Amino acid sequence: MTHFDTLLRQAQAHPEPRQLLLVFAALAPGRAPRPVMCLDAQVNQIASFEALRLLADQHESGWQAVFVGSIPGGPDGQPLGPVEVEAALDNLAAQLARGERAGMIGFDRLGGPLA
């Protein structure tokens, strides 16, 4: 994955609706990422990484990376309910705080992939 926008285009082309789970985090050498904010969005709600970065900075400017996971929509193609989404976001944030990144792709503040 060369850039967040590549991921976004792939998710938009997916035949099933996808909901992105976004965990914004602060980074410190030798430590697990520290989640500072979580957002969820349907893939069609995000125009580009630049638009996402501007939105995120309105709420929390201390993030240095965003970790992205996704979940499918409900059986009728509609977004999952807020309870299910919040539980999934909480799980991803806790996983990230433990230093586990399985199922997530990390991007820096410019949208480039993290090593």
C-alpha positions in Angstrom: 0.0 0.0 0.0 1.7 3.2 -1.2 -0.8 5.8 0.2 -4.0 6.1 2.1 -5.8 7.2 -1.1 -4.9 3.9 -2.7 -6.6 2.1 0.2 -9.6 4.4 -0.1 -10.0 3.7 -3.8 -9.7 -0.1 -3.2 -12.3 0.1 -0.4 -14.7 2.2 -2.6 -14.4 -0.4 -5.4 -15.2 -3.3 -3.0 -18.5 -4.9 -3.9 -19.7 -4.9 -0.3 -20.2 -1.7 1.6 -17.2 -1.1 4.0 -17.1 1.0 7.1 -13.6 2.3 7.9 -12.5 2.3 11.5 -9.8 5.0 12.1 -7.7 5.2 15.2 -5.5 8.3 15.4 -2.5 7.9 17.6 0.6 9.6 19.0 3.9 7.9 18.4 6.9 7.7 20.7 10.1 5.7 19.9 10.1 2.3 21.6 6.5 2.5 22.8 3.2 1.3 21.5 1.1 3.9 19.7 -1.1 5.9 22.1 -4.7 6.3 20.7 -5.8 9.9 20.9 -9.0 9.8 18.8 -11.2 7.3 17.0 -13.6 7.9 14.0 -15.7 5.7 11.8 -16.8 6.5 8.3 -18.3 4.9 5.3 -15.8 4.8 2.5 -17.9 7.2 0.4 -17.8 9.8 3.2 -14.0 10.3 2.8 -12.9 12.2 -0.4 -9.2 11.9 0.2 -6.5 11.6 2.9 -6.2 15.4 2.8 -9.9 15.8 3.6 -9.5 13.2 6.4 -6.4 15.0 7.8 -8.2 18.4 7.9 -11.2 16.8 9.6 -9.1 15.0 12.2 -7.1 18.2 12.9 -10.3 20.0 13.8 -10.8 17.6 16.6 -7.3 16.6 17.7 -4.1 18.0 16.4 -1.7 15.8 18.5 -1.9 12.7 16.3 1.0 11.5 14.3 -0.4 8.4 12.6 -3.7 6.9 11.7 -4.4 3.2 11.9 -7.2 1.9 9.6 -9.3 -1.2 10.0 -12.6 -2.0 8.3 -15.8 -3.8 8.9 -18.5 -4.8 6.5 -21.9 -3.2 6.6 -24.9 -4.9 8.0 -26.7 -7.7 6.1 -29.0 -5.2 4.3 -26.0 -3.2 3.1 -26.7 -0.5 5.7 -24.0 0.7 8.1 -23.7 -1.1 11.4 -25.3 0.5 14.4 -23.5 2.8 16.8 -23.1 0.1 19.5 -21.4 -2.3 17.2 -19.2 0.4 15.7 -18.1 1.8 19.1 -17.3 -1.8 20.3 -15.2 -2.4 17.2 -13.4 1.0 17.6 -12.7 0.3 21.3 -11.3 -3.1 20.4 -9.0 -1.6 17.8 -7.8 1.2 20.1 -7.1 -1.3 22.9 -5.3 -3.6 20.5 -3.1 -0.7 19.2 -2.3 0.5 22.8 -1.0 -3.1 23.4 1.3 -2.7 20.4 -0.7 -5.1 18.3 -1.5 -4.0 14.7 -3.0 -7.1 13.2 -5.9 -6.2 10.9 -4.8 -2.6 10.6 -2.7 -0.5 8.2 -0.9 2.5 9.6 -0.3 5.8 7.8 1.7 8.9 8.7 0.3 12.5 8.6 1.1 12.7 4.9 -0.9 9.5 4.1 2.2 7.4 3.5 2.4 3.9 4.9 4.2 3.3 8.3 7.0 0.8 8.3 
